[in-house]
Amino acid sequence: MLIEVSGSHIQPVANGILTTLILLMIAVYVTSPDPSPDPSPDPSAYFVPYPHRYRFILDEPHRCLQESPFLVLVIPVAPHNREARDTIRNTWGRETTVLGQVVSHYFLLGLSKEEDGTATPKEQDNSVVIGFQTSTKQQLNNILRDFYATVRNGKGELYGLSSYIGLRAGLNRHINDPPLSLSWSVLKDTEFTTCNNVFIGVVKMLRKKGLDTSVHHSSITEDDFKAIKQVLDPKTPEGLVNKVWFDVQLHFGRRGNEGNWQLKPSSFTTKTDENGLKYATLMFNEHTKNHNDPQVLEESQRHHDILQSDFLDSYNNLTIKTMVMFEWLGSHCPNTPYAMKIDSDMFLNVHNLVDLLLKAPKQLYMTGMVARNAIVIRDRTSKWFLPYSAFSGSRYPPYTLGLGYVFSLDLPKKILEASAHVRAVYIEDVYVGMCMKHLGFQLTDPPRGDLFRAWGLIPDGTSNCYWTSVITTILQNPNQLSEAWRSYRSMNTSDCLANQRLLRPATA
């Protein structure tokens, strides 16, 4: 998210020194000339792997279709930030019917470092930690060269041949499956020739040591088959009990005894299919075996508002998070006219938002705090640095700040189509603006420039009408949101609205 905007959309609410400092910062930012091009940065570091087939490991597959809301609120949030989610559930997330319109909310999560397997050495006990998402093929080749030569089993002994070969095959699957999805082959790509030569040498050594043989159990006998059929015969009371037990174990414990032992009441949930029939299922599936945060699973079961996909949840992956949001909305909410992407640290006046949308276009519509003529930052120390090699223009196309923007639900499919032609930079709101420009679509300015606030201070007291006059305001923490919500709810909304002409263009 970029905060820098130009023109009449910047309306700080603070006074005195803070306002002066903000205006000085904006003046320097807008008027600073572009430094000379620096061709040295590797542009690949500023792009993210999208388009790609990311999968949802926690989903509400039928809820949006069944509720058919007028508005869906999607809140991107980190997996660990339960406090922010609960605060929203207790404030503006409680607004489920506004001006006669149904409003739904969902929290969108990626995987934490622990779930993704990219935690630092201090965060996990693995003796070898590989940053797959940041490593080049050459760097991984060097790591694997040493790994293949020195790897031992838990007893400190050499692996058998089949297990050793399985290590490399499993590694290859890991880097090609989500969330990494690197499309590399550590078996065949020429960049891995050195480590594979080491691998072949170890294979030859294992064969010489006689470690290329496997001990197999005897095949099951005909008598054993007959005994099993008798024990599981559903025509007898005891056989029926055994058969039901066996089928339940086979369906819910596909990973074996260990998977069965780990099942708890919280491992199961009740869902409703497209025909309105309820069924019991696990909270996770084959793809989520290694990506389960028990607390997030429990939270999802309790609130049914969690969407979690299998990408690493990080600042540099916000573009992936946003595009996954578009994917989900486009495939799950066919009868919903509008959606909003809103950050978890925002105050939201849902009443004003719905009032705005009841008068808004139903197609090709996107509004929020619109940034126009924003300068591309070339300062390497900036959080939003982008080199010429990644974006050659000096100014970005118009975009809505990622703090919170609203759009008609015909746009997600079109933006996803554009993403096949526009390479995905890591600055998510800028990237959405780039896709909109590719499509030739214009952004819509809100009826009044201060409806969507980029920053603000909670006004003293509760006698003013500030919170009834805005749609969004960025806050600092969940406690501030709770305080703002109490202030908003204590205001006499009717009196405030009587003195305002909200959501109408200002007249000269």
C-alpha positions in Angstrom: 0.0 0.0 0.0 1.2 3.5 -0.9 0.0 6.5 1.1 1.3 9.1 -1.2 -1.5 10.8 -3.1 -1.8 14.2 -4.8 -4.4 16.9 -5.2 -7.6 17.5 -3.3 -7.7 14.0 -1.9 -5.2 14.7 0.9 -7.2 16.1 3.8 -5.3 15.5 7.1 -7.5 15.9 10.2 -4.7 16.8 12.6 -3.9 20.4 13.3 -0.8 22.5 14.0 2.6 20.9 13.8 1.4 17.5 12.5 -0.5 19.2 9.6 2.6 21.3 8.7 4.9 18.3 8.7 2.5 16.3 6.6 2.2 19.0 4.0 6.0 19.5 3.9 6.5 15.8 3.4 4.0 15.8 0.5 5.6 18.8 -1.1 9.0 17.2 -1.0 7.6 14.0 -2.3 5.7 15.4 -5.2 8.4 17.9 -6.4 11.5 15.7 -5.9 13.0 14.9 -9.3 13.6 11.3 -10.4 17.2 10.3 -9.7 19.1 8.9 -12.6 18.3 5.3 -13.7 20.1 2.6 -11.8 20.2 -0.6 -13.8 21.8 -2.7 -11.2 18.8 -4.0 -9.1 17.5 -7.4 -10.2 13.9 -6.8 -11.3 12.8 -10.3 -10.4 12.9 -9.3 -6.7 10.1 -6.8 -7.2 7.7 -9.2 -8.8 5.6 -11.9 -7.2 4.5 -15.4 -8.5 1.2 -14.5 -10.0 -0.8 -15.7 -12.0 -0.6 -19.1 -10.3 -3.0 -21.7 -9.0 -3.2 -21.1 -5.3 -5.5 -23.2 -3.2 -7.7 -22.5 -0.3 -7.0 -24.6 2.8 -9.8 -23.0 4.8 -12.9 -22.0 2.9 -16.6 -21.2 3.2 -17.5 -22.6 -0.2 -21.3 -22.1 -0.1 -21.9 -19.2 2.3 -21.8 -16.3 -0.1 -24.0 -18.1 -2.6 -26.6 -18.9 0.1 -26.6 -15.4 1.7 -26.5 -13.5 -1.6 -25.3 -10.4 0.1 -25.5 -6.9 -1.4 -22.0 -6.2 -0.2 -19.0 -8.5 0.8 -16.3 -7.0 3.0 -12.9 -8.8 2.6 -10.4 -8.1 5.3 -6.8 -9.2 4.6 -5.1 -10.0 7.9 -2.1 -11.9 9.2 -2.9 -15.4 10.6 -1.6 -14.5 14.1 -3.7 -11.3 14.4 -6.7 -12.8 16.2 -7.1 -9.5 18.2 -7.8 -7.5 15.1 -10.3 -10.1 13.8 -12.2 -10.2 17.1 -12.3 -6.4 17.3 -13.8 -6.2 13.9 -16.4 -8.9 14.7 -17.4 -6.8 17.7 -17.5 -3.4 15.9 -18.4 -2.8 12.2 -18.3 -6.5 11.4 -21.5 -6.9 13.3 -23.4 -4.8 10.8 -25.0 -7.6 8.8 -28.2 -5.8 7.6 -27.9 -2.1 6.7 -30.6 -0.1 4.9 -32.3 -3.3 4.1 -29.2 -4.8 2.4 -27.3 -7.9 3.6 -23.7 -7.4 4.3 -21.2 -10.2 4.8 -17.5 -10.2 5.9 -14.6 -12.6 5.5 -11.1 -12.5 6.8 -8.4 -13.5 4.2 -5.3 -15.2 5.5 -2.2 -16.7 4.0 0.2 -19.1 5.7 2.5 -18.0 8.6 6.2 -18.7 8.3 5.8 -21.8 10.6 3.0 -23.2 8.5 4.8 -22.4 5.2 8.1 -24.0 6.4 10.1 -20.8 6.0 10.7 -19.9 9.6 14.2 -18.7 10.6 16.6 -21.0 12.6 15.5 -19.3 15.8 11.8 -20.0 14.9 12.2 -23.8 14.3 14.5 -26.7 15.1 15.6 -27.7 11.6 19.3 -27.9 11.1 19.0 -26.7 7.5 16.7 -23.8 6.6 16.3 -22.9 3.0 14.6 -19.7 1.9 13.1 -21.1 -1.2 11.2 -18.0 -2.2 14.3 -15.9 -2.1 17.0 -18.4 -3.3 18.2 -18.6 -6.9 18.7 -21.9 -8.6 22.4 -21.6 -8.2 22.1 -20.9 -4.5 19.8 -23.9 -4.1 22.2 -26.1 -6.1 25.1 -25.2 -3.7 22.9 -26.1 -0.7 21.7 -29.4 -2.2 25.3 -30.3 -3.2 26.3 -30.3 0.5 23.0 -31.8 1.6 23.1 -34.8 -0.6 26.7 -35.6 0.5 26.0 -35.3 4.3 22.4 -36.2 5.0 21.9 -39.0 7.5 18.8 -40.5 9.2 17.8 -40.0 12.8 20.3 -42.6 14.0 23.1 -40.8 12.2 23.3 -43.6 9.6 23.2 -43.6 5.8 19.8 -43.8 4.3 18.8 -46.9 2.3 18.7 -46.4 -1.5 15.0 -46.1 -1.8 14.7 -43.6 1.1 17.6 -41.5 -0.3 16.0 -41.3 -3.7 12.7 -40.4 -2.1 14.3 -37.4 -0.4 15.1 -35.8 -3.7 11.7 -36.7 -5.1 9.9 -35.2 -2.1 12.0 -32.0 -2.3 11.1 -31.7 -5.9 7.4 -32.0 -5.1 7.7 -29.5 -2.3 9.1 -26.7 -4.4 6.6 -27.2 -7.2 3.5 -27.5 -5.1 1.8 -24.4 -3.5 2.7 -22.3 -1.7 6.1 -22.2 -3.4 5.1 -23.2 -6.9 8.5 -22.5 -8.4 8.2 -24.7 -11.5 11.7 -25.9 -11.0 13.0 -29.4 -11.5 15.9 -30.3 -9.2 16.0 -33.6 -11.1 16.4 -32.3 -14.6 17.2 -28.5 -14.7 20.8 -27.9 -15.9 21.3 -25.4 -13.0 21.3 -28.4 -10.6 23.9 -30.5 -12.5 26.5 -30.1 -9.7 24.3 -31.3 -6.9 22.9 -34.1 -9.0 26.4 -35.4 -9.8 26.9 -35.6 -6.0 23.6 -37.4 -5.7 24.6 -39.9 -8.4 27.9 -40.5 -6.6 26.1 -41.2 -3.3 23.7 -43.6 -5.0 26.7 -45.6 -6.4 28.2 -45.7 -2.9 24.9 -47.0 -1.4 24.8 -49.8 -3.9 28.4 -50.8 -3.1 27.5 -50.9 0.6 24.6 -53.2 -0.1 22.0 -50.5 0.9 20.1 -50.9 -2.3 17.8 -53.7 -1.1 14.5 -53.3 0.6 12.9 -55.8 3.0 9.2 -56.4 2.2 6.6 -58.0 4.3 5.0 -61.2 3.0 1.9 -60.8 0.9 -1.4 -61.3 2.6 -2.7 -64.9 2.4 -6.0 -66.2 1.1 -7.0 -67.3 4.7 -6.3 -63.7 5.9 -8.6 -62.3 3.2 -11.4 -64.6 4.3 -10.9 -63.6 8.0 -11.1 -59.9 7.1 -14.3 -60.4 5.1 -15.8 -62.2 8.1 -14.8 -59.6 10.6 -16.2 -56.8 8.4 -19.3 -58.6 7.3 -22.1 -56.0 7.6 -24.8 -58.7 7.7 -23.9 -59.5 11.3 -24.2 -57.1 14.3 -20.5 -57.3 15.2 -19.4 -57.2 11.6 -21.6 -54.1 10.9 -20.0 -52.2 13.9 -16.5 -53.2 12.6 -17.3 -52.1 9.1 -18.6 -48.7 10.2 -15.5 -48.2 12.4 -13.2 -49.3 9.5 -14.9 -46.9 7.0 -14.8 -44.0 9.4 -11.1 -44.6 10.0 -10.4 -45.0 6.4 -12.3 -41.7 5.4 -11.1 -39.4 8.3 -7.7 -41.0 9.0 -6.2 -41.3 5.6 -2.8 -40.5 7.0 -2.8 -43.6 9.3 -2.9 -44.1 13.0 -1.0 -40.9 13.7 -3.7 -38.9 11.9 -6.4 -40.7 13.9 -4.8 -40.1 17.3 -4.6 -36.4 16.5 -8.2 -36.0 15.7 -10.2 -33.9 18.2 -13.8 -32.6 18.3 -12.5 -29.3 17.0 -11.1 -31.3 14.0 -14.6 -31.6 12.6 -17.1 -29.1 11.4 -20.6 -29.1 10.0 -21.2 -27.5 6.5 -24.0 -27.1 4.2 -23.9 -28.1 0.5 -25.4 -26.3 -2.4 -28.7 -28.2 -1.9 -29.0 -27.0 1.7 -28.1 -30.4 3.2 -25.8 -30.5 6.2 -22.8 -32.8 6.4 -19.9 -33.4 8.7 -16.3 -33.0 7.4 -12.8 -32.3 8.6 -11.7 -28.8 9.1 -8.7 -29.6 6.9 -7.9 -31.7 3.8 -5.0 -33.4 2.1 -3.5 -30.1 1.1 -3.6 -28.7 4.6 -1.9 -31.6 6.4 1.2 -29.6 7.1 -0.5 -26.2 7.3 -2.8 -26.4 10.2 -2.8 -23.8 12.9 -5.2 -25.3 15.5 -6.2 -21.9 16.8 -7.1 -20.7 13.3 -9.0 -24.0 12.7 -11.0 -23.5 15.9 -11.7 -19.9 15.0 -12.9 -20.8 11.5 -15.2 -23.5 13.0 -16.7 -21.0 15.4 -17.2 -18.0 13.2 -17.3 -19.3 9.6 -15.6 -16.2 8.3 -12.1 -17.4 7.6 -10.6 -17.8 4.2 -7.0 -19.1 4.1 -4.9 -19.8 1.1 -1.6 -21.5 0.7 0.7 -18.6 -0.1 3.2 -17.1 2.5 1.5 -14.3 4.3 4.0 -11.4 4.1 4.1 -7.8 3.1 5.8 -8.6 -0.2 3.0 -11.0 -1.1 0.1 -8.6 -0.6 -0.4 -8.6 -4.4 -0.9 -12.4 -4.3 -3.4 -11.9 -1.4 -5.3 -9.3 -3.3 -5.5 -11.4 -6.5 -6.6 -14.5 -4.5 -9.4 -12.3 -3.1 -10.5 -11.5 -6.6 -10.4 -15.2 -7.5 -12.6 -16.1 -4.5 -15.1 -13.4 -5.0 -15.4 -14.1 -8.7 -16.1 -17.8 -8.1 -18.1 -17.7 -4.9 -20.4 -14.7 -5.1 -22.3 -14.7 -8.4 -25.3 -12.8 -7.0 -23.4 -10.1 -5.1 -23.2 -6.7 -6.8 -20.4 -5.1 -4.7 -17.4 -5.9 -2.6 -14.8 -4.0 -0.5 -11.2 -4.8 0.3 -10.5 -3.1 3.6 -7.5 -3.3 6.0 -7.9 -4.6 9.5 -6.8 -1.3 11.1 -9.6 0.7 9.6 -12.8 2.3 11.0 -15.6 1.6 8.6 -19.0 3.3 8.5 -21.0 0.5 6.9 -24.2 2.6 6.8 -22.5 5.4 4.7 -20.9 2.8 2.5 -24.2 1.0 1.7 -25.8 4.4 1.1 -23.1 5.3 -1.4 -23.4 2.0 -3.2 -27.2 2.2 -3.5 -26.6 5.1 -5.8 -23.5 3.8 -7.5 -23.0 2.2 -11.0 -23.4 -1.5 -11.0 -20.6 -2.2 -13.5 -17.0 -1.2 -14.1 -17.0 0.7 -10.8 -14.1 1.1 -8.4 -13.8 3.9 -5.8 -11.9 4.8 -2.6 -9.1 7.2 -2.0 -7.8 7.6 -5.6 -4.1 8.4 -6.1 -3.4 10.2 -9.3 0.0 11.0 -10.8 1.8 9.3 -7.9 5.6 9.3 -8.4 7.5 6.0 -8.6 9.9 5.9 -5.7 13.5 5.2 -6.7 15.0 5.5 -3.3 16.4 2.1 -2.4 15.8 2.7 1.3 12.0 3.1 0.8 9.5 0.4 1.6 8.0 1.1 -1.8 11.2 1.2 -3.9 10.8 0.1 -7.5 13.7 0.1 -10.0 13.5 1.2 -13.6 14.0 -2.3 -14.7 10.7 -3.3 -13.0 8.7 -0.2 -13.9 10.1 2.3 -16.4 7.5 5.0 -16.1 8.1 8.0 -13.7 4.5 8.0 -12.4 2.0 5.3 -11.7 -1.3 5.0 -13.4 -4.3 6.0 -11.2 -5.0 3.5 -8.4 -7.1 3.3 -5.2 -5.2 3.1 -2.0 -5.2 -0.4 -0.6 -6.4 0.9 2.8 -10.0 0.4 1.5 -11.6 0.4 -1.9 -15.0 -0.7 -3.2 -15.7 -2.3 -6.6 -18.5 -3.8 -8.5 -18.3 -7.6 -8.8 -18.0 -7.6 -12.6 -14.4 -6.4 -12.1 -12.7 -9.3 -10.5 -12.9 -11.6 -13.6 -11.7 -8.7 -15.8 -8.8 -7.9 -13.5 -7.8 -11.5 -13.4 -7.8 -11.6 -17.2 -5.6 -8.6 -17.2 -3.1 -10.2 -14.8 -2.1 -12.6 -17.6 -0.7 -9.6 -19.5 0.5 -7.3 -16.7 3.5 -8.6 -14.7 2.7 -8.5 -11.0 4.7 -6.0 -8.9 4.7 -6.4 -5.2 2.9 -3.1 -4.4 -0.6 -4.5 -4.5 -2.7 -1.4 -4.9 -0.5 -0.1 -7.7 -0.7 -3.4 -9.4 -4.5 -3.3 -9.4 -4.3 0.2 -10.9 -1.9 -1.2 -13.6 -4.5 -3.9 -14.5 -7.3 -1.3 -14.6 -5.2 0.8 -17.0 -4.5 -2.2 -19.2 -8.3 -2.8 -19.4 -8.9 0.9 -20.2 -11.2 1.3 -17.2 -11.4 4.6 -15.2 -11.5 4.9 -11.4 -14.4 6.8 -9.9 -13.7 9.6 -7.4 -16.0 9.5 -4.3 -18.7 12.1 -4.1 -16.7 13.9 -1.5 -12.9 13.9 -1.1 -12.8 13.2 2.6 -15.2 10.2 2.8 -12.2 7.8 2.6 -9.5 9.0 5.1 -5.9 7.9 4.8 -5.1 9.0 8.3 -6.9 10.7 11.2 -7.1 11.3 14.9 -10.0 10.3 17.0 -11.8 13.5 17.9 -12.1 14.4 21.6 -15.5 13.8 23.1 -18.6 12.3 21.4 -20.6 15.4 20.6 -19.2 15.9 17.1 -20.4 14.1 14.0 -17.0 13.0 12.6 -17.6 9.3 12.6 -21.0 9.7 10.9 -19.4 11.9 8.2 -16.8 9.4 6.8 -16.7 5.9 5.3 -13.2 4.9 6.4 -10.4 6.2 8.6 -7.1 4.5 9.3 -6.4 3.8 13.0 -3.4 2.7 15.0 -4.6 -0.4 16.9 -7.7 -2.5 17.8 -8.2 -0.5 21.0 -8.5 2.7 19.0 -11.0 1.0 16.8 -13.1 -0.1 19.8 -13.0 3.5 21.1 -14.0 4.9 17.8 -16.9 2.5 17.5 -18.2 3.4 20.9 -18.0 7.1 20.0 -19.8 6.4 16.7 -22.6 4.4 18.3 -23.1 7.1 21.0 -23.7 9.9 18.4 -27.2 10.9 17.4 -27.0 9.7 13.8 -30.3 11.4 12.8 -29.2 14.8 14.0 -25.8 14.4 12.3 -27.2 13.3 9.0 -29.8 16.1 9.1 -26.9 18.6 9.0 -25.0 16.9 6.3 -25.5 16.1 2.6 -23.3 13.0 2.7 -22.4 11.1 -0.4 -23.5 13.9 -2.7 -21.2 15.9 -4.8 -20.4 19.3 -3.3 -21.9 22.3 -5.1 -20.1 25.5 -5.7 
